[in-house]
Amino acid sequence: METVKGPCRSAEEEITDLVETHQLALLRLCFAYLHDQALAEDAVQETFLKAYRKLDQFQGNANVKTWLSAIAINCCRDMSRGSWFRHIDRSVSIDTLPLRAEESDPEKDSVSVEVMNLPIRLREVVLLYYFEDMNTNEIAETLRISQQAVSGRLIRARKKLRGALSGHERSERNG
């Protein structure tokens, strides 16, 4: 089990280590929720601010990754509930997108698109399970739901993804 507190370390050293270790994973998670790079970066920053404030209260009962992911998810939920979130234009002009550095795998692209199209309750368990390598117990702790609920959501998500992806395969063969 990963712990936060080390011998004779300052809170600043602890949070610096947490940022270095978990920033990228949290950014991916927040982006999956918010669909906006700048908002995701804000959510990650807010996550680490909240973690810093509560660092002395962290008991080590949960995995640090689970603890930070729960904070990040709550930050994203708070941001998406705000009235301004529903009114901002998060669309991107094709002219502002960077040129693709390498060819991507169309199969991976379609999987990513379909994962992002899942309802949030299903998407969050898929992201945590497959992209953040959390087990069902860690996901249950992070989302504050039962392991049974996590398993059920994973089953429903896999079923939806299979259906959506088989539809892609058929349309590619016919097109």
C-alpha positions in Angstrom: 0.0 0.0 0.0 1.4 3.3 -1.0 1.5 5.9 1.8 1.8 9.6 1.7 3.7 10.3 4.9 7.5 9.6 4.9 9.9 10.1 7.7 10.6 13.8 8.5 9.2 15.1 5.2 7.5 18.4 4.8 4.0 18.8 3.3 5.5 20.6 0.4 7.8 17.6 -0.4 4.9 15.2 0.0 2.7 17.1 -2.4 5.5 17.6 -4.9 6.0 13.8 -5.0 2.2 13.3 -5.4 2.1 15.8 -8.3 5.1 14.1 -10.0 3.6 10.7 -9.6 -0.1 11.2 -10.3 -0.5 14.4 -12.3 -0.7 12.7 -15.8 -3.2 10.0 -14.7 -5.4 12.6 -13.0 -5.3 14.8 -16.0 -6.5 12.0 -18.2 -9.2 11.2 -15.8 -10.4 14.8 -15.5 -10.3 15.3 -19.3 -12.5 12.2 -19.7 -15.0 13.9 -17.4 -14.9 17.4 -18.7 -13.9 17.0 -22.4 -11.9 20.2 -22.2 -8.1 20.4 -21.6 -8.1 23.7 -19.8 -10.9 22.7 -17.5 -9.2 19.3 -16.8 -6.0 21.2 -15.9 -8.0 23.4 -13.5 -9.6 20.3 -12.0 -6.2 18.7 -11.4 -4.8 21.8 -9.9 -7.9 22.0 -7.6 -7.4 18.3 -6.7 -3.8 18.9 -5.5 -4.8 22.0 -3.6 -7.5 20.1 -1.8 -5.1 17.2 -1.2 -2.5 19.6 0.2 -5.0 21.1 2.6 -6.1 17.6 3.8 -2.7 16.0 3.7 -2.4 16.0 7.5 -5.8 14.2 7.8 -4.9 11.4 5.3 -4.8 8.3 7.5 -3.3 5.9 4.9 -6.4 3.7 5.1 -6.9 4.0 1.3 -4.4 3.9 -1.5 -3.1 7.4 -2.4 -4.1 6.9 -6.0 -7.6 6.1 -4.9 -7.7 9.1 -2.5 -6.5 11.5 -5.2 -8.9 10.0 -7.8 -11.8 10.5 -5.5 -10.9 14.1 -5.0 -10.4 14.6 -8.7 -13.8 13.1 -9.6 -15.5 15.3 -7.0 -13.8 18.4 -8.5 -14.9 17.4 -12.0 -18.5 16.8 -10.7 -18.5 20.2 -9.0 -17.2 21.9 -12.1 -19.7 20.2 -14.4 -22.6 21.1 -12.1 -21.9 24.8 -12.3 -24.2 26.8 -14.5 -21.4 28.4 -16.5 -20.2 24.9 -17.5 -23.4 24.3 -19.4 -23.1 27.6 -21.3 -19.5 27.7 -22.4 -18.5 26.6 -25.9 -16.2 23.7 -25.6 -16.1 23.1 -29.4 -12.7 23.4 -31.1 -12.2 24.8 -34.6 -10.5 22.3 -37.0 -8.0 25.1 -37.8 -6.7 25.2 -34.2 -6.0 21.5 -33.9 -2.3 20.5 -34.1 -1.2 18.4 -36.9 -1.1 14.7 -36.1 2.4 13.6 -35.2 1.8 10.0 -36.2 -0.8 7.9 -37.8 -3.2 6.5 -35.2 -4.9 3.1 -35.1 -8.5 3.6 -36.3 -9.6 0.7 -34.0 -8.1 2.4 -30.9 -9.7 5.7 -32.0 -13.1 4.2 -32.3 -12.8 2.5 -28.9 -11.8 5.8 -27.3 -14.7 7.6 -29.0 -17.1 5.0 -27.8 -15.7 5.0 -24.2 -16.2 8.8 -24.2 -19.8 8.4 -25.4 -20.7 6.1 -22.6 -23.0 7.6 -19.8 -20.8 9.1 -17.1 -21.5 6.3 -14.5 -20.3 3.7 -17.0 -17.5 5.8 -18.4 -15.9 6.5 -15.0 -15.6 2.8 -14.1 -14.2 1.9 -17.5 -11.6 4.7 -17.2 -10.6 3.8 -13.7 -10.5 0.0 -14.4 -8.8 0.0 -17.8 -6.9 3.3 -18.0 -6.0 3.8 -14.4 -5.5 0.1 -13.6 -7.6 0.2 -10.5 -9.3 -3.0 -9.2 -13.0 -3.1 -8.4 -12.3 -2.5 -4.7 -10.3 0.6 -5.4 -13.0 1.9 -7.8 -15.6 1.2 -5.2 -13.6 3.2 -2.6 -13.0 6.0 -5.1 -16.6 6.4 -6.2 -18.1 5.5 -2.8 -20.2 2.7 -4.2 -20.3 -1.1 -3.6 -18.0 -3.5 -5.5 -21.2 -5.1 -6.8 -22.2 -1.8 -8.3 -18.8 -1.4 -9.9 -19.0 -4.9 -11.4 -22.5 -4.3 -12.7 -21.4 -1.0 -14.3 -18.4 -2.7 -15.9 -20.6 -5.4 -17.4 -23.1 -2.9 -18.8 -20.3 -0.8 -20.2 -18.7 -3.8 -21.9 -22.0 -4.7 -23.4 -22.6 -1.2 -24.7 -19.1 -1.0 -26.1 -19.4 -4.4 -27.8 -22.6 -3.2 -29.5 -21.3 0.1 -30.5 -18.0 -1.3 -31.8 -19.7 -4.1 -33.8 -21.8 -1.4 -35.4 -18.6 0.4 -36.4 -17.1 -2.8 -37.9 -20.3 -3.3 -40.0 -20.4 0.2 -41.3 -16.6 0.1 -42.2 -17.2 -3.1 -44.2 -20.2 -1.7 -46.0 -18.6 1.7 -46.6 
